[in-house]
Every structure is written in structure tokens, then in C-alpha cells.
Amino acid sequence: MTRTIDHKQLAASARIVPAPALPQRACEEHSFELPTRLYAALALCLFGFLAVMTIGFAAPMLAVPMGINFIFLAAFFAVPVIFVRTSKDKGGAMRWSEFARKGVDTATGHSSAAEASVLMLTLPVLILCWSIAVVVIAAVL
């Protein structure tokens, strides 16, 4: 299974080869193209969800899990910001006026600014509304 290899044998069989070429990166653009306002609205909805759940179901035993949730959610938004700030090209996010004029290309085709905003914010708004409904139901019952 294992055996000692003499250094002279190893040096005799060693050969120097060039390093393989690195493959082309799949994504060079890290700004995710959308305006910062949309990400702020997304963050507001998701942090609002956690705040509603934390306040609605306030209990000492939930302090640590909710704190961890807030930390993970903060990291969820902080990591893309780090990507944008450390990228070689300082393109940044699309300006709101440009977004309103040009829209954005999605997997299903071109979307106007309003359509893209609805696509991006529908689920977070529904999650926030769901948390409010759950807390109201729990308070009534």
C-alpha cells in the first residue's frame, strides 16, 4: 500500500509542466444590474418579516434564534455589496432613470422597470403580509 520513495527516484521521475489555463468565469458582472432601491425594498420587506415575527412571538428562548436570523439576513445583503465593491470594473448598479427607460432582460424575455419590480418584490411583500397575518391570528386566538 505505502512505501518509502527515495528522493533521487522522485527527482528523476519529476517533470515540470505548465499550469493549466483557468476557465473563463461564468459571470464577470457582479452588480446584478438592478438599482439599489429595489434591493433596499427587498431588504426592508425581509427585515420587516423578521421584526414582525420577533415582536409578535416575543419570548426569551427565541432571542438567540432570531438574532442568528438577523445576522444571516444581514450577510445575505452584505456579501453582494462586497462583490460589487471589490470587482475590477467599477460599473455599479444601474441608475433608476436608466432602469426606468431601458428595463431589464430576464430569463423570460425583456421586462419593463415596473414588471421587473413586481417580479422581484412580489414574494417578499407576500412573506411580510403572511407574517403580519400569522401574528394577528396568534394574538386573537
Secondary structure per residue as TSV (DSSP state, phi and psi in degrees):
chain	resnum	aa	ss	phi	psi
A	1	M	-	360.0	-60.2
A	2	T	-	-120.2	146.3
A	3	R	-	-149.1	153.8
A	4	T	-	-74.5	132.3
A	5	I	-	-104.6	127.2
A	6	D	-	-68.6	141.7
A	7	H	H	-61.3	-35.8
A	8	K	H	-66.0	-40.7
A	9	Q	H	-64.4	-41.4
A	10	L	H	-64.4	-44.0
A	11	A	H	-65.7	-35.1
A	12	A	H	-70.2	-34.6
A	13	S	H	-90.2	-9.8
A	14	A	-	-74.6	140.8
A	15	R	-	-137.6	147.9
A	16	I	-	-94.3	127.1
A	17	V	-	-123.0	151.3
A	18	P	-	-70.8	151.3
A	19	A	-	-67.2	143.0
A	20	P	-	-67.1	149.4
A	21	A	-	-69.5	138.4
A	22	L	-	-72.6	139.8
A	23	P	-	-69.7	157.2
A	24	Q	-	-62.8	135.6
A	25	R	-	-66.8	141.9
A	26	A	S	-69.8	-31.9
A	27	C	-	-138.2	115.6
A	28	E	-	-93.4	-26.5
A	29	E	-	-91.2	119.2
A	30	H	-	-110.5	6.5
A	31	S	S	-85.6	-9.0
A	32	F	-	62.8	10.7
A	33	E	S	68.8	-24.8
A	34	L	S	-87.2	153.6
A	35	P	-	-64.9	154.5
A	36	T	H	-62.9	-30.0
A	37	R	H	-59.4	-37.8
A	38	L	H	-66.7	-40.4
A	39	Y	H	-68.2	-34.1
A	40	A	H	-65.8	-40.5
A	41	A	H	-65.7	-39.9
A	42	L	H	-62.2	-46.2
A	43	A	H	-63.0	-40.7
A	44	L	H	-61.0	-43.7
A	45	C	H	-64.4	-44.9
A	46	L	H	-72.8	-40.2
A	47	F	H	-68.0	-33.4
A	48	G	H	-62.9	-41.1
A	49	F	H	-57.4	-49.6
A	50	L	H	-64.7	-38.0
A	51	A	H	-65.9	-43.1
A	52	V	H	-62.3	-44.6
A	53	M	H	-67.2	-38.7
A	54	T	H	-66.1	-44.8
A	55	I	H	-73.4	-40.6
A	56	G	H	-67.2	-35.3
A	57	F	T	-116.0	44.2
A	58	A	-	-62.3	122.9
A	59	A	-	-154.6	145.2
A	60	P	G	-58.4	-34.0
A	61	M	G	-74.3	-11.5
A	62	L	G	-95.9	-0.7
A	63	A	H	-62.5	-47.7
A	64	V	H	-68.5	-48.6
A	65	P	H	-59.7	-40.3
A	66	M	H	-69.5	-36.1
A	67	G	H	-61.4	-42.1
A	68	I	H	-64.0	-41.1
A	69	N	H	-60.5	-43.5
A	70	F	H	-63.6	-39.4
A	71	I	H	-64.7	-45.4
A	72	F	H	-64.0	-40.0
A	73	L	H	-67.3	-38.2
A	74	A	H	-63.2	-40.6
A	75	A	H	-65.9	-34.4
A	76	F	H	-58.9	-34.3
A	77	F	H	-94.5	-24.1
A	78	A	H	-76.4	-36.5
A	79	V	H	-63.1	-46.4
A	80	P	H	-61.9	-33.6
A	81	V	H	-63.7	-40.4
A	82	I	H	-64.2	-40.8
A	83	F	H	-57.6	-46.6
A	84	V	H	-65.9	-42.8
A	85	R	H	-72.7	-25.8
A	86	T	H	-99.3	0.8
A	87	S	S	-71.7	154.7
A	88	K	S	-65.6	-48.0
A	89	D	S	-85.7	125.6
A	90	K	-	-91.0	47.3
A	91	G	-	-65.6	-45.3
A	92	G	-	75.1	-178.1
A	93	A	S	-77.1	159.8
A	94	M	-	-68.1	139.7
A	95	R	-	-70.0	152.2
A	96	W	H	-62.4	-39.7
A	97	S	H	-64.5	-40.0
A	98	E	H	-67.6	-40.1
A	99	F	H	-62.4	-42.9
A	100	A	H	-65.9	-34.4
A	101	R	H	-78.9	-45.2
A	102	K	H	-96.5	-27.9
A	103	G	-	75.6	-156.1
A	104	V	E	-150.6	150.0
A	105	D	E	-88.8	129.0
A	106	T	E	-116.2	179.6
A	107	A	T	-64.6	-25.2
A	108	T	T	-99.0	6.8
A	109	G	E	123.0	-169.2
A	110	H	E	-75.7	137.6
A	111	S	E	-125.6	140.8
A	112	S	-	-71.5	174.0
A	113	A	H	-62.1	-42.1
A	114	A	H	-65.5	-43.2
A	115	E	H	-63.9	-42.9
A	116	A	H	-65.7	-38.0
A	117	S	H	-64.1	-42.5
A	118	V	H	-64.9	-42.6
A	119	L	H	-59.6	-39.9
A	120	M	H	-80.0	-32.5
A	121	L	H	-105.0	-3.7
A	122	T	H	-61.4	-53.9
A	123	L	H	-64.3	-45.9
A	124	P	H	-59.8	-38.6
A	125	V	H	-66.5	-41.1
A	126	L	H	-64.2	-38.3
A	127	I	H	-63.6	-42.8
A	128	L	H	-63.3	-44.9
A	129	C	H	-63.6	-38.5
A	130	W	H	-62.1	-43.0
A	131	S	H	-65.0	-38.9
A	132	I	H	-63.5	-43.3
A	133	A	H	-63.2	-42.4
A	134	V	H	-64.3	-42.4
A	135	V	H	-67.2	-39.6
A	136	V	H	-64.8	-44.2
A	137	I	H	-62.6	-43.1
A	138	A	H	-65.8	-33.9
A	139	A	H	-72.3	-33.8
A	140	V	H	-75.6	-38.9
A	141	L	-	-80.6	360.0
